[in-house]
Each structure stands twice: as structure tokens, then as C-alpha cells.
């Protein structure tokens, strides 16, 4: 049985890999979200930009949650 280690620091959480969902927009570009982190979404004109932007959003989301003592969910597995 696999044991899951509980992250203890903000950096531990930032190092976790969260599944990303990309939605192509009809007029071009992409909307991207991290479903495990409610409200954590971004967009970009290209796939690369969208992925980079969601990584920045992840950091901001986690830093805010950490600062306020909110629970940070662990990533789900696909």
C-alpha cells in the first residue's frame, strides 16, 4: 500500500504536480485551470503561454491560501 506524505511547507505544496485542464477558445487562445485549486484559472494565446500563466496563478493561489491559513488540497491523480 502506498503511503502519501503530507506536505509541510509552502514549497512542498508548490513542488506538487497538479493536473491541468486546457480549453481551446473558439476565437483563439486557451483557457486553463487547475480543478483541484478552486478558482485557479488563467488563459493564454498559445499553449505555452497558457501553461506558463497557470503556473504563475498556482503560485499566487497557494501563497494566498498559505498566508491565510486556508487548506491547500492535494492533487488528484488521473
Wavefront OBJ file of the C-alpha trace (Angstrom):
o trace
v 0.000 0.000 0.000
v 1.301 3.426 -0.968
v 1.686 5.965 1.816
v 1.206 9.593 0.986
v 3.471 12.129 2.635
v 1.724 15.275 3.821
v 3.400 18.443 2.592
v 4.584 20.586 5.490
v 5.831 23.788 3.880
v 4.582 26.107 1.159
v 7.485 24.951 -1.014
v 6.364 21.324 -0.557
v 2.958 22.256 -1.971
v 4.471 24.296 -4.800
v 6.548 21.274 -5.828
v 3.467 19.057 -6.269
v 2.187 18.392 -9.794
v -1.464 19.266 -10.293
v -3.443 18.132 -13.348
v -4.062 20.967 -15.802
v -7.167 21.235 -17.985
v -6.883 23.226 -21.220
v -9.866 24.529 -23.156
v -9.297 25.907 -26.651
v -11.287 29.100 -27.220
v -13.346 29.483 -30.433
v -11.639 32.793 -31.288
v -8.140 31.511 -30.490
v -6.124 31.052 -27.361
v -6.743 28.799 -24.397
v -8.386 28.896 -21.016
v -6.567 26.731 -18.494
v -7.463 25.669 -14.968
v -6.358 23.633 -12.017
v -9.578 21.954 -10.884
v -8.013 20.895 -7.571
v -7.491 24.555 -6.615
v -10.940 26.216 -6.757
v -10.900 29.417 -8.772
v -7.351 28.881 -10.055
v -7.562 29.633 -13.758
v -5.804 31.620 -16.417
v -5.535 31.958 -20.171
v -3.003 32.409 -22.925
v -2.777 32.968 -26.648
v -0.663 29.815 -27.104
v -0.416 26.514 -25.245
v 2.984 27.514 -23.895
v 1.706 30.869 -22.651
v -1.380 29.291 -21.088
v 0.701 26.695 -19.220
v 3.175 29.345 -18.015
v 0.304 31.566 -16.869
v -1.417 28.785 -14.919
v 1.866 28.046 -13.140
v 2.021 31.696 -12.044
v -1.626 31.512 -10.958
v -0.869 28.326 -8.971
v 1.902 30.079 -7.060
v -0.302 33.102 -6.300
v -3.222 30.863 -5.277
v -1.069 28.780 -2.930
v 0.752 31.765 -1.419
v -2.583 33.413 -0.627
v -4.053 30.233 0.858
v -0.887 29.669 2.910
v -0.856 33.251 4.207
v -4.488 32.986 5.337
v -4.151 29.507 6.798
v -6.562 28.003 4.270
v -6.379 24.321 3.403
v -4.436 23.569 0.233
v -5.868 20.472 -1.460
v -3.558 17.734 -2.613
v -3.583 16.988 -6.345
v -5.874 14.320 -7.680
v -4.477 11.609 -9.883
v -5.791 10.885 -13.341
l 1 2 3 4 5 6 7 8 9 10 11 12 13 14 15 16 17 18 19 20 21 22 23 24 25 26 27 28 29 30 31 32 33 34 35 36 37 38 39 40 41 42 43 44 45 46 47 48 49 50 51 52 53 54 55 56 57 58 59 60 61 62 63 64 65 66 67 68 69 70 71 72 73 74 75 76 77 78
